Amino acid sequence: MINQIETIRSAHLVHFAQGADGLTVSVVAGTELPQAEVSDFPPSRIMPLIADRLPLDMPLPSQTLLNSLEARLAAQPVDLGETYPEPGIMQILPSGDLAYELEILELADDDNGTFTVVERHIQVVGPQNYFYYAVQRPIGYLIVGQSAAGEALAYVNLTSSQINNDTYRYYEFLFRVGTAGAATAPRLRLEFVGDNSFVYDVAGIEGFTFPVILPIVFLIVLASWVVVLLVVRFVRWYRREDSITT
C-alpha cells in the first residue's frame, strides 16, 4: 500500500494510546527515521521503500489530520494490546537517541508469581535498535503524500503492545485525504482505501537474527573442526609412535 504514495510530503513516528476518551494518535517529536528495516519491528519494513524519497523538510501533520485519523482508526478493529506502565524516564535526546529507565526484575519468594524491582538504570538506544521501539509500543509511522494521479493520501501502520505471550499485531491502513461539508466551512475527510494486518511473534532473545547468529555458528563450527582435526592428528601420531615402539 505504501507504494501508492508517489510523492511523500512527510513521514513521522507516531504513538497510539487507548484511553477513556478513545484512541489517540500523537507524533513522537524529535525522532530520526531508521535508514533500513529494524529487526522484529514490522512497521519499519516500509523504510527501504521510501528512504530515497523522503524530503529534507517534513512538516508535522496537522492536529486536524491526527483527529480525523483517530476517528477512522476507532471505527476499525484495532487491538492495541495490553497496557503496561511506561518507563520511569523516557526522553528523546538531541542526538536522536532514546533514553529510558530499564528495570531489572526478580521473582519474589512467594507463591503469587510476583516480581520485584531489584535494580534500575538508564539505557540509551538509537533508532536502528529494536528496543528503541519496544519500549514505546503501540507505535508506527504516518506517511502523508500524493499518488501518481495527484490524490492526497495518508498511510499509517503500527505494531500493538503484547496481546499474548510474546505475540503482537501489525496493522496498516491507507486513506484518501479530502474535504467535506460546505465550501465556506470545509472539514478534512479521510476516505478508507485499504488495510492489511497480521499477527507475529517476538520470542527468545530480541535482535538475535540471522546476521547475528551466522558468525556465532561459524565460530562454533570452526572450533569444533579444529578440535576434531587435533584429535585425528593425535590419534595418528599415537599409533605411529606405538608401532615404532613395538
VMD Tcl script that draws the C-alpha trace (Angstrom):
set ca {
  {0.00 0.00 0.00}
  {2.83 2.41 0.72}
  {3.80 2.21 -2.96}
  {0.58 4.00 -3.87}
  {2.13 7.17 -2.45}
  {4.25 8.51 -5.30}
  {5.34 11.78 -3.70}
  {5.98 11.88 0.05}
  {5.30 15.12 1.90}
  {6.10 13.96 5.42}
  {6.90 10.82 7.43}
  {6.82 10.67 11.21}
  {6.95 8.16 14.04}
  {3.60 8.20 15.88}
  {2.41 6.74 19.16}
  {-1.02 5.22 19.77}
  {-2.93 5.00 23.04}
  {-6.35 3.82 24.14}
  {-7.75 5.98 26.90}
  {-11.07 6.82 28.47}
  {-11.78 9.31 25.68}
  {-10.94 6.82 22.93}
  {-7.94 6.19 20.72}
  {-5.32 8.92 20.43}
  {-2.53 9.39 17.90}
  {0.44 11.63 18.70}
  {3.71 12.41 16.92}
  {6.87 11.27 18.71}
  {8.75 14.53 18.28}
  {12.49 14.69 17.70}
  {12.95 11.16 16.41}
  {15.06 10.15 13.44}
  {13.75 7.66 10.90}
  {15.80 4.45 10.50}
  {17.51 4.06 7.14}
  {16.74 0.33 6.94}
  {14.35 -2.26 8.36}
  {14.70 -2.84 12.10}
  {14.54 -6.49 13.16}
  {11.35 -7.53 14.97}
  {9.70 -4.15 14.22}
  {7.37 -4.72 11.22}
  {6.39 -1.03 10.70}
  {9.98 -0.35 9.62}
  {9.58 -2.64 6.60}
  {8.47 0.40 4.61}
  {11.76 2.23 5.18}
  {13.72 0.67 2.28}
  {10.77 1.61 0.03}
  {10.65 5.29 0.99}
  {14.11 6.20 2.30}
  {15.28 7.70 -1.01}
  {12.02 9.65 -1.47}
  {11.90 11.49 1.85}
  {12.06 15.29 1.60}
  {14.62 17.20 3.66}
  {11.94 19.39 5.24}
  {8.97 17.45 6.60}
  {6.20 19.47 8.30}
  {4.40 17.93 11.24}
  {0.93 16.53 10.46}
  {-1.84 18.90 11.48}
  {-3.87 18.21 14.58}
  {-6.94 18.11 12.33}
  {-5.42 15.22 10.40}
  {-4.50 13.40 13.63}
  {-8.03 13.87 14.99}
  {-9.55 12.54 11.76}
  {-7.16 9.60 11.85}
  {-8.17 8.83 15.44}
  {-11.83 8.75 14.43}
  {-11.17 6.49 11.43}
  {-9.00 4.05 13.39}
  {-11.52 3.94 16.22}
  {-14.01 2.53 13.69}
  {-11.54 -0.22 12.70}
  {-10.98 -3.46 14.67}
  {-7.63 -2.30 16.05}
  {-6.37 -4.14 19.14}
  {-3.61 -2.12 20.82}
  {-2.80 -4.96 23.21}
  {-2.06 -4.93 26.91}
  {-1.31 -1.69 28.72}
  {1.94 -1.56 30.64}
  {3.30 1.21 32.86}
  {5.60 3.44 30.86}
  {9.28 3.54 31.84}
  {10.01 5.99 34.63}
  {12.21 8.03 32.27}
  {11.74 8.13 28.52}
  {13.25 11.02 26.59}
  {14.41 11.67 23.04}
  {17.92 13.11 23.30}
  {19.29 15.87 20.99}
  {21.28 13.13 19.22}
  {18.02 11.39 18.29}
  {18.70 8.51 20.65}
  {16.16 7.40 23.25}
  {16.94 7.29 26.96}
  {14.65 5.13 29.08}
  {14.64 3.57 32.51}
  {15.38 -0.15 32.49}
  {14.11 -2.22 35.41}
  {15.77 -5.49 36.47}
  {13.12 -7.77 37.94}
  {13.44 -10.71 40.30}
  {10.82 -13.35 41.06}
  {9.56 -12.81 44.57}
  {9.91 -15.59 47.12}
  {6.20 -16.27 47.43}
  {3.51 -18.37 45.82}
  {1.92 -15.50 43.88}
  {4.38 -15.41 40.98}
  {5.04 -11.71 41.51}
  {8.20 -9.83 40.57}
  {10.08 -7.16 42.48}
  {12.37 -4.47 41.06}
  {15.94 -5.10 42.20}
  {17.77 -2.58 40.01}
  {17.11 0.43 37.78}
  {19.44 2.09 35.32}
  {19.21 4.35 32.27}
  {19.54 2.68 28.86}
  {20.30 4.71 25.71}
  {19.45 3.23 22.29}
  {19.31 4.60 18.73}
  {16.61 4.36 16.04}
  {18.28 1.28 14.50}
  {17.80 -0.64 17.76}
  {14.75 -2.86 18.42}
  {14.38 -1.59 22.00}
  {14.02 1.99 20.72}
  {10.54 0.97 19.59}
  {9.75 -1.87 22.01}
  {9.50 0.48 25.00}
  {7.21 2.85 23.05}
  {4.65 0.34 21.71}
  {2.00 0.68 20.34}
  {3.84 2.69 17.73}
  {4.24 3.05 13.97}
  {4.57 5.54 11.12}
  {2.33 8.14 9.49}
  {3.19 8.93 5.88}
  {1.45 11.80 4.07}
  {1.80 12.42 0.34}
  {0.24 12.15 -3.10}
  {-0.48 9.40 -5.58}
  {0.79 9.46 -9.18}
  {-2.62 10.92 -10.13}
  {-2.24 13.77 -7.63}
  {-4.63 12.41 -4.95}
  {-3.75 13.31 -1.36}
  {-3.12 10.12 0.64}
  {-2.33 9.23 4.25}
  {-0.74 5.90 5.15}
  {-0.40 4.69 8.73}
  {1.00 1.49 10.21}
  {1.53 0.31 13.75}
  {2.53 -2.56 15.95}
  {0.49 -3.22 19.07}
  {1.64 -3.89 22.57}
  {1.69 -7.54 23.60}
  {-1.67 -9.25 23.01}
  {-0.48 -12.60 24.31}
  {2.78 -14.14 25.44}
  {5.37 -12.66 23.01}
  {2.59 -12.11 20.42}
  {1.81 -8.79 18.72}
  {-0.45 -7.44 15.96}
  {0.60 -5.39 12.96}
  {-1.78 -3.06 11.11}
  {-1.52 -0.77 8.10}
  {-4.16 1.50 6.60}
  {-4.38 3.75 3.56}
  {-6.77 6.71 3.40}
  {-7.63 9.23 0.71}
  {-7.49 12.77 2.14}
  {-10.25 15.12 1.03}
  {-12.74 17.65 2.30}
  {-16.42 17.52 3.12}
  {-19.11 19.99 4.12}
  {-19.93 23.42 2.77}
  {-17.42 25.28 0.64}
  {-17.41 28.10 3.18}
  {-16.55 25.73 6.06}
  {-14.87 22.62 4.65}
  {-13.67 19.93 7.02}
  {-10.99 17.34 6.46}
  {-12.28 13.90 5.50}
  {-10.43 10.58 5.33}
  {-11.81 8.02 2.92}
  {-10.82 4.41 3.58}
  {-8.84 2.85 0.70}
  {-7.43 -0.40 2.08}
  {-5.83 -2.17 5.02}
  {-3.71 -5.14 5.99}
  {-2.94 -6.89 9.28}
  {-1.22 -9.94 10.68}
  {-0.10 -11.48 13.96}
  {3.59 -12.06 14.67}
  {5.75 -13.37 17.49}
  {8.87 -11.93 19.08}
  {10.29 -14.69 21.26}
  {13.65 -15.66 22.68}
  {16.41 -13.06 22.50}
  {15.17 -10.00 20.63}
  {17.52 -8.90 17.88}
  {19.15 -12.35 17.71}
  {18.63 -12.56 13.96}
  {20.42 -14.41 11.14}
  {23.21 -11.84 10.61}
  {23.95 -12.10 14.33}
  {23.62 -15.89 14.54}
  {25.73 -16.70 11.45}
  {29.12 -15.53 12.80}
  {28.47 -17.31 16.10}
  {27.53 -20.57 14.35}
  {30.59 -20.22 12.11}
  {32.89 -19.84 15.10}
  {31.34 -22.85 16.82}
  {31.72 -24.98 13.67}
  {35.29 -23.76 13.17}
  {36.23 -24.53 16.77}
  {34.65 -27.98 16.50}
  {36.55 -28.67 13.25}
  {39.85 -27.64 14.86}
  {39.21 -29.92 17.83}
  {38.37 -32.86 15.54}
  {41.48 -32.18 13.44}
  {43.69 -32.10 16.53}
  {42.16 -35.35 17.83}
  {42.71 -37.07 14.47}
  {46.32 -35.91 14.30}
  {46.93 -37.03 17.86}
  {45.46 -40.47 17.15}
  {47.66 -40.84 14.07}
  {50.74 -39.73 16.00}
  {49.94 -42.08 18.85}
  {49.51 -45.04 16.50}
  {52.75 -44.21 14.71}
  {54.65 -43.97 17.99}
  {53.07 -47.19 19.19}
  {54.07 -49.06 16.01}
  {57.65 -47.82 16.36}
  {57.98 -49.00 19.94}
  {56.53 -52.40 19.16}
}
mol new
graphics top color blue
foreach p $ca { graphics top sphere $p radius 0.5 }
foreach p [lrange $ca 0 end-1] q [lrange $ca 1 end] { graphics top cylinder $p $q radius 0.2 }
display resetview
